[in-house]
Structure formats: C-alpha cells, structure tokens
C-alpha cells in the first residue's frame, strides 16, 4: 500500500516538472494575466515554393484512332503491352460498312449505264429517194406520166409524207431523250415514249406505201416512165453534250462515294503506326470508335502544361528547375521550365502576395520520367522555388497583416503582459513553407503579437458541439 502511494506521488511530481519546463521554453507561454500571445523574430534562411496542378503528356507518343465511326468489336491490347508497327490494336463491326460499299458499287454501275446510254443514242433508218434521169426525160418527151401502179404525183406525195414522217420521228426522239434521261417523272417519260412509237408507226406506213408504189411501177407495161426508187440509210443522232456532262458528273460522284466506302471499311481495323509501349487506352468493346490508343515511343521524358500567374511569371524563366509529383504517387520527378507563352489569360490562381484575377500565362515543363509514371491526360503537381532569403529576419506569417503588395503591419510589444501593442509598418518578402516570412523594419529578438487575448472571438453562427 505504501509502495503504490509512492509511485502515485512520483508520477504527479514528474508531470508538474514537465509542465513547468514547457512553460519556461515556449515563447508564447506567459503568466495567466498576460494579454498577448507573442513570438520572437528570428534570423534564419527561408525558401518560398509555388505549386499548381497541370496536365501531363508523354514526349514521343502517338495517338492511334479509327479513321471512321462505328462500334468497337474487339480490343487486342492493354496498357503496358509492347507493340510493333503494323500490329492490330482494335477492330470495328463491319456489317454496315460492307453494306455501304455494296450500295456505292450499285450506284456506280447505274451511273455508268446511264452514261453509256447518253453516249450511244439509238440509230434508225430513213428513206432516200432516187430516180433515173434518162427515163424521166423520155417520159417527159413522150408525154407519158402514168403507170398502172400509180402516178408520179402519188409517188411524190408519198416521198413528201416520208420526209415529214422523218422530221416527226427526229422530233419525237429528241423529246424522248430529254424526258426519259433527265430524271423527270415517269408519266412524262411514258408520254414521250408513246409519241415516239406513233412517229415510228406513221413513218413505217409511209415506207410500206412507197414500197408498194415501187413494186407497181416495176410491173407496168406502158409509158416507159421510171418511178422513183426508195433506198434507206441508217441515221445516228448526235450526242447531247449537256446530258453527257451530267451523266459523267454522276459517274465521278459515284466513284468518289465508292472510294470513301472502301476506305471506311479498311479503317475498321486499327493498326499501330509505330513500335512502342501502350501507355493509355480509352477504347472498349461495344463502345464508340472515338476512343484512342496511346503508344509511347520515348519513355524517358514527359511534359506538363499549366498556368502561372504574373506574380510568379516575373520570378521564373526558361530553365528554372521544377519538381513534379504525379497525382496518387509519392515520387518526385525533376524537370525544368521549357516554354512560357507570351500571351496571358485571366486566372483565379492565387498565391501569397498575388491577387485574384492575376493574369496567367500557359507554361510547359519537361520532366525526366524513365518509369513512365506520367501518362497522357493525367494530373501532376508542379512545384517551383520562386524565392529564397539567407540570414533574413523572419516572423511567423500569422503575425503579419498585409495591406498591399509587399507591405503590411505587425504589432510589436516589449513583453507578453504589456498593456498596449505598437503597430509597425513593414515590408515583407520571401514566405517560407514552414510558415515564417522575411520582413524588414523588425529586428531579431523583437516580440511580435500573434494574438490579443482581450479581443473576443466572433462566435456568431457557430454551433457548440456536445
């Protein structure tokens, strides 16, 4: 019982001694009646860092994508696979693409047939009348002018009728070609076809009458007069140049459509254009053909693009070292600034000393990444050293109240239990990542106010828990 009481007393004494030691060592530990919490300004070296998130892309990468639209039927690779040039990466379903080729072939055949029809119009025969001049003279001298088979007047009338029938036929044929080959309505084409047939029938009737008259004249016994002899010649209409031009244009258009359809069918198989490693893949079976396969041909470097505010732009340059951390990784990769755009855009990227809406400049950093930790499209944090100060007088950043760019106020006291604090205007510079900031017009050892315990906390809208 006595031993247990002794251990309890020793434990209490140890806790009391530790608490007294903490109060003696802590700069802000003050008597209960102290008004201020303070810290002493210190001489130290500080380094200011600026960080922002950018988007990564591999150097020496090739984005492979389908040259046509469709649905993915199979994907042959996965991220990390090594591929050779010409290897199949993915395929599309080809049913619709093959159907498009068949339709284009049919359209081309139809256009070529139409062109052939226009360039080779149908030929037809027309009568050519001839007579013996000697017989005609004798007939004129003897006064004979008639034959049992018919008179010369009748023959002349028949010849005139034949010539008129020929004109009607040519006119009907022209209308037929125009109505039936220019893409007009079936009814118009049918009417033209009917008129053409009527002209052919009429001309055929006249030709039969002429043949009968010629036969009758050959069988007559008197008069000695020679009846006109009818012969026929084949006539081929001239090619309509306007129709030919339109038909030829249709053929050219159909050829282009067939070429495009065959190209789309060939593009249904996606192959690697280079050798390398698959670094990213957005194609999935059953998905859209709009995805891509990223092949890395140079696994040593990557780039990260991001915006930097004007306040940071002024303190960096090409070649400035950077540290890049891939999102989700603890690895820190080394790189440097390799490009800064001269054109600015407004950004809300804010850092200590800058203002919201500070103009931002697109920047590119190049990173050494032999393990390919940065893939195209991934996010990465870029950290840049934007300021450093050696043997500078520094104070905790919480003691500074900025009033402008690079200027602010600090409250200074002689002791933590001072009755009043003195406001001192200071210039500030480098803000270290450990929370201390470089200031001027303050000397090392001076006490700066971190908090005034006499100012009540604003608890409006705060809900007490428990």
C-alpha positions in Angstrom: 0.0 0.0 0.0 2.8 2.4 0.9 4.7 1.5 -2.4 1.6 2.2 -4.5 1.2 5.6 -2.9 4.9 6.5 -3.5 4.5 5.7 -7.3 1.5 8.0 -7.5 3.3 10.9 -5.8 6.3 10.5 -8.1 4.1 10.4 -11.2 2.4 13.6 -10.2 5.7 15.4 -9.5 7.0 14.3 -12.9 4.0 15.8 -14.7 4.4 19.0 -12.7 8.1 19.4 -13.6 7.4 18.7 -17.3 4.7 21.3 -17.4 6.9 23.9 -15.7 9.7 23.1 -18.2 7.3 23.6 -21.2 6.2 27.0 -19.8 9.8 28.1 -19.4 10.7 27.0 -23.0 7.7 28.1 -25.0 8.0 31.7 -26.3 4.2 32.2 -26.0 3.9 30.7 -22.5 3.0 33.6 -20.3 1.5 34.3 -16.9 -2.2 33.9 -16.6 -2.8 37.6 -16.7 -0.8 38.0 -20.0 -2.7 39.9 -22.7 -0.8 38.8 -25.8 0.5 35.6 -27.3 3.8 36.5 -28.8 6.8 35.1 -30.8 10.3 36.5 -31.2 11.6 37.5 -34.6 14.4 35.2 -35.7 17.3 35.3 -38.1 17.0 32.3 -40.5 17.0 31.3 -44.1 13.7 30.8 -45.9 12.6 29.4 -49.2 9.3 30.1 -50.9 7.7 27.5 -53.1 4.8 27.8 -55.5 2.7 24.8 -56.5 -0.1 24.2 -59.0 -1.7 21.2 -60.8 -1.1 20.7 -64.5 -1.9 18.1 -67.2 0.8 15.6 -68.3 1.5 14.4 -71.8 4.2 11.9 -72.9 7.0 13.1 -75.1 7.4 10.8 -78.1 3.8 9.5 -78.1 1.5 8.7 -80.9 -2.3 8.8 -80.6 -3.8 6.0 -82.7 -7.5 6.3 -83.5 -10.0 4.9 -86.0 -10.5 6.7 -89.3 -14.2 6.0 -89.4 -17.1 5.9 -87.0 -18.6 2.7 -85.7 -18.8 0.3 -82.7 -15.8 -1.5 -81.3 -16.0 -5.2 -81.8 -12.7 -6.1 -80.1 -9.6 -4.6 -78.4 -6.4 -6.5 -78.9 -4.1 -4.7 -76.5 -3.9 -3.4 -72.9 -1.9 -0.7 -71.1 1.7 -1.8 -70.8 1.7 -4.1 -73.8 4.7 -3.7 -76.2 3.5 -3.5 -79.8 5.3 -3.5 -83.2 4.4 -1.3 -86.2 1.5 -2.9 -88.1 0.1 -4.8 -85.1 -3.7 -4.8 -84.8 -4.9 -2.7 -81.9 -8.7 -2.9 -82.2 -11.5 -3.6 -84.7 -14.9 -2.3 -85.5 -18.1 -4.2 -86.6 -18.2 -4.1 -90.4 -21.8 -5.1 -91.4 -22.9 -1.5 -92.0 -19.6 -0.6 -93.6 -19.8 -3.6 -96.1 -23.4 -2.6 -96.9 -22.2 0.9 -97.7 -19.7 -0.5 -100.1 -22.3 -2.6 -101.9 -24.7 0.4 -102.2 -21.9 2.5 -103.6 -21.0 -0.2 -106.2 -24.6 -0.4 -107.3 -24.9 3.4 -107.7 -21.7 3.5 -109.8 -23.0 0.7 -112.1 -26.2 2.6 -112.6 -24.4 5.9 -113.3 -22.1 4.1 -115.8 -25.1 2.6 -117.6 -26.7 6.0 -117.9 -23.6 7.5 -119.3 -23.3 4.7 -121.9 -27.0 5.3 -123.0 -26.4 9.0 -123.5 -23.1 8.5 -125.4 -24.7 5.8 -127.7 -28.1 7.1 -128.8 -30.4 4.6 -130.7 -29.9 4.6 -134.6 -32.8 4.4 -137.0 -33.3 4.1 -140.8 -34.7 6.8 -143.1 -35.8 6.6 -146.8 -33.6 8.1 -149.6 -35.4 8.6 -153.0 -33.6 8.1 -156.3 -34.8 8.1 -160.0 -33.3 7.6 -163.5 -32.8 11.0 -165.2 -32.8 9.3 -168.6 -36.2 7.6 -168.1 -37.5 10.8 -166.7 -36.5 12.7 -169.9 -38.2 10.0 -172.1 -41.3 10.2 -170.0 -41.3 14.0 -170.5 -40.9 13.8 -174.3 -43.5 11.1 -174.8 -45.9 12.8 -172.6 -46.4 9.7 -170.6 -47.0 10.4 -166.9 -48.9 7.5 -165.6 -48.5 3.9 -164.8 -50.8 1.1 -163.8 -49.3 1.1 -160.4 -49.9 4.7 -159.7 -49.0 8.2 -160.9 -45.8 10.2 -160.3 -47.9 12.7 -158.4 -48.9 9.9 -155.9 -45.2 8.9 -155.5 -44.1 12.5 -154.9 -46.8 12.8 -152.2 -45.6 9.6 -150.6 -42.0 10.9 -150.6 -43.1 14.1 -149.1 -45.0 12.2 -146.4 -41.9 10.1 -145.7 -39.8 13.2 -145.3 -42.4 14.7 -142.9 -42.5 11.4 -141.0 -38.8 11.5 -140.7 -38.9 15.0 -139.2 -41.7 13.9 -136.8 -39.6 10.9 -135.8 -36.5 13.1 -135.1 -38.6 15.5 -133.1 -40.2 12.7 -131.1 -36.8 11.0 -130.5 -35.4 14.3 -129.1 -38.3 14.7 -126.7 -37.9 11.1 -125.7 -34.3 11.5 -124.8 -35.0 14.7 -122.9 -38.0 13.4 -120.9 -36.6 9.9 -120.2 -32.9 10.6 -119.4 -33.1 13.9 -117.5 -34.7 12.4 -114.4 -38.2 13.7 -115.0 -41.4 12.0 -113.9 -42.4 8.5 -115.2 -45.6 10.0 -116.6 -43.7 12.5 -118.8 -41.3 9.7 -120.0 -44.3 7.5 -120.8 -45.9 10.2 -122.9 -42.7 10.9 -124.8 -42.3 7.1 -125.5 -45.9 6.9 -126.8 -45.3 9.8 -129.2 -42.1 8.3 -130.4 -43.8 5.0 -131.1 -46.6 6.8 -133.1 -44.0 8.6 -135.2 -42.2 5.3 -135.9 -45.5 3.6 -136.9 -46.5 6.5 -139.2 -43.1 6.5 -140.9 -43.3 2.7 -141.3 -46.7 3.1 -143.0 -45.4 5.6 -145.5 -42.4 3.4 -146.2 -44.7 0.5 -147.0 -46.8 2.6 -149.3 -43.6 3.7 -151.1 -42.5 0.1 -151.4 -45.9 -0.9 -152.9 -45.8 2.0 -155.4 -42.2 1.0 -156.4 -43.4 -2.6 -157.0 -46.3 -1.5 -159.0 -44.2 0.8 -161.2 -41.8 -2.1 -161.9 -44.6 -4.3 -163.2 -46.2 -1.7 -165.6 -46.1 -2.3 -169.5 -46.5 1.2 -170.8 -45.3 4.7 -170.6 -41.6 3.8 -170.1 -41.6 6.2 -167.2 -39.3 5.3 -164.3 -40.8 5.6 -160.8 -38.7 6.9 -158.0 -36.7 4.2 -156.3 -36.6 4.3 -152.5 -33.4 3.3 -150.5 -32.8 3.6 -146.8 -29.9 4.8 -144.8 -29.1 4.5 -141.1 -29.0 7.7 -139.1 -27.4 8.0 -135.6 -28.5 11.1 -133.6 -25.7 13.4 -132.3 -24.8 13.0 -128.6 -26.4 15.7 -126.4 -23.4 17.3 -124.7 -25.3 18.7 -121.8 -26.8 15.3 -121.0 -23.3 13.7 -121.4 -21.8 16.2 -118.9 -24.5 15.5 -116.3 -24.1 11.7 -116.7 -20.3 12.0 -116.5 -20.6 14.0 -113.3 -22.8 11.3 -111.8 -20.2 8.7 -112.6 -17.4 10.7 -110.9 -19.5 11.3 -107.8 -20.4 7.6 -107.6 -16.7 6.7 -108.0 -15.8 9.0 -105.1 -18.5 7.6 -102.9 -17.3 4.0 -103.6 -13.7 5.1 -102.8 -14.8 6.6 -99.5 -16.8 3.5 -98.6 -13.8 1.2 -99.3 -11.6 3.5 -97.2 -14.0 3.3 -94.3 -14.2 -0.4 -94.5 -10.4 -0.7 -94.4 -10.2 1.7 -91.5 -12.4 -0.7 -89.4 -9.1 -2.3 -88.3 -6.9 -0.1 -86.2 -3.2 -0.9 -86.5 -0.1 0.6 -84.8 1.8 3.1 -87.0 4.9 2.9 -84.7 6.5 0.5 -82.3 6.4 1.2 -78.6 4.5 0.6 -75.4 0.8 1.2 -74.9 0.6 4.0 -72.4 -3.1 4.8 -72.4 -6.2 3.1 -73.8 -9.8 4.5 -74.0 -11.3 2.0 -76.4 -13.6 -0.7 -75.0 -15.5 -3.5 -76.7 -19.0 -2.4 -77.5 -18.1 1.3 -77.1 -17.7 4.1 -79.6 -14.9 4.3 -82.1 -14.0 7.8 -80.8 -11.5 6.4 -78.2 -7.8 6.2 -78.7 -4.7 4.1 -78.1 -1.6 6.0 -76.9 1.7 4.4 -77.9 4.8 5.6 -76.1 7.9 5.6 -78.3 10.2 7.5 -76.0 9.7 6.5 -72.3 12.3 8.9 -70.9 10.5 12.3 -70.9 7.1 13.8 -70.4 5.7 17.3 -70.4 3.2 19.0 -68.0 1.3 22.1 -69.0 -0.3 24.6 -66.5 -0.9 28.3 -66.0 1.3 30.5 -63.8 0.1 34.0 -62.5 2.0 37.1 -63.4 3.4 37.4 -59.9 5.1 34.0 -60.4 5.9 34.6 -64.0 8.1 37.5 -63.1 10.5 35.4 -61.0 10.9 32.4 -63.2 12.5 31.9 -66.6 13.3 29.2 -69.1 15.4 26.6 -67.5 14.1 27.2 -64.0 14.2 23.9 -62.1 10.9 22.3 -61.1 9.7 19.2 -59.1 6.8 17.2 -60.4 4.7 14.8 -58.4 2.2 12.6 -60.2 -1.2 12.6 -58.6 -1.5 9.5 -56.4 2.2 9.0 -56.2 4.9 9.9 -53.7 7.6 10.1 -56.4 9.2 13.4 -57.1 10.5 13.9 -60.6 13.0 16.5 -61.7 12.4 18.8 -64.6 12.7 22.4 -65.9 10.6 25.1 -67.5 10.9 24.8 -71.3 8.2 27.2 -72.5 6.2 30.2 -71.3 3.6 31.7 -73.5 3.9 35.5 -74.1 0.1 35.7 -74.2 -1.8 35.9 -70.9 -5.3 35.0 -69.9 -7.1 35.9 -66.7 -6.9 33.3 -64.0 -8.1 32.9 -60.4 -4.8 31.1 -59.4 -4.0 32.8 -56.1 -0.8 32.7 -54.0 0.5 34.7 -51.1 1.2 38.2 -52.4 -0.9 37.8 -55.6 -4.4 39.0 -56.2 -7.4 37.1 -57.5 -7.7 37.6 -61.3 -3.9 37.9 -61.7 -3.1 37.4 -65.4 -2.0 33.8 -66.1 0.5 32.5 -68.6 0.4 29.0 -70.1 3.7 27.2 -69.2 5.3 23.9 -70.2 7.8 22.0 -68.1 9.7 19.0 -69.3 10.2 16.1 -66.9 12.6 13.2 -66.8 10.4 10.1 -66.3 12.1 6.9 -67.2 9.5 4.8 -65.4 6.6 6.4 -67.3 4.8 7.5 -64.2 3.2 10.4 -66.1 0.7 9.3 -68.7 -1.0 11.5 -71.2 -4.0 13.2 -69.7 -3.0 12.5 -66.1 -2.7 15.3 -63.5 0.5 16.2 -61.8 1.6 18.8 -59.2 4.4 21.1 -60.2 6.4 22.8 -57.5 8.8 25.7 -58.3 11.1 27.6 -56.0 10.1 31.2 -56.5 12.2 33.0 -53.8 14.9 32.4 -51.2 16.5 34.6 -48.4 19.5 33.8 -46.4 20.2 35.1 -42.8 17.0 37.2 -43.0 14.9 38.5 -40.1 11.7 36.5 -40.1 8.5 36.3 -38.2 5.5 33.9 -38.2 3.2 34.7 -41.2 0.3 34.9 -38.8 1.8 38.0 -37.2 1.6 39.9 -40.5 -1.4 41.7 -41.7 -0.9 42.5 -45.5 -2.1 45.9 -46.5 -0.8 45.9 -50.1 1.7 44.1 -52.4 4.8 43.5 -50.3 3.7 45.7 -47.4 1.8 45.2 -44.2 1.6 45.9 -40.5 3.0 44.0 -37.5 2.1 44.6 -33.8 5.2 44.7 -31.6 5.3 44.6 -27.7 8.0 44.6 -25.1 6.6 41.6 -23.3 3.6 39.3 -23.4 1.9 41.2 -20.5 2.3 44.6 -22.0 -0.6 46.9 -21.7 -0.5 48.0 -25.4 1.0 46.9 -28.7 2.7 49.2 -31.2 1.7 48.9 -34.9 4.8 48.8 -37.2 4.6 49.1 -41.0 6.9 46.6 -42.6 8.0 45.3 -46.0 7.7 41.5 -46.4 9.4 39.2 -49.0 10.0 35.5 -49.1 7.4 33.4 -47.4 8.8 30.0 -46.4 6.9 26.7 -46.5 7.4 26.4 -42.7 5.2 29.4 -42.0 7.9 32.1 -41.4 8.2 35.1 -43.7 11.0 37.6 -44.4 10.4 41.1 -43.1 12.2 44.4 -42.9 12.0 47.1 -40.2 11.9 44.4 -37.5 14.9 43.3 -35.5 15.8 39.8 -34.4 14.5 39.2 -30.9 11.6 41.7 -31.0 8.4 40.3 -29.8 5.6 40.3 -32.4 1.9 39.7 -31.5 0.3 36.5 -32.7 -3.0 37.1 -30.8 -4.6 39.6 -28.5 -6.4 37.6 -25.8 -8.6 40.6 -24.8 -10.4 40.5 -28.2 -13.4 38.2 -28.0 -13.8 35.5 -30.7 -16.6 36.1 -33.2 -18.9 33.1 -32.4 -21.9 34.3 -34.4 -23.3 31.4 -36.4 -21.0 28.9 -34.6 -22.8 25.9 -33.1 -21.4 24.3 -30.0 -20.9 20.5 -30.2 -21.5 18.0 -27.4 
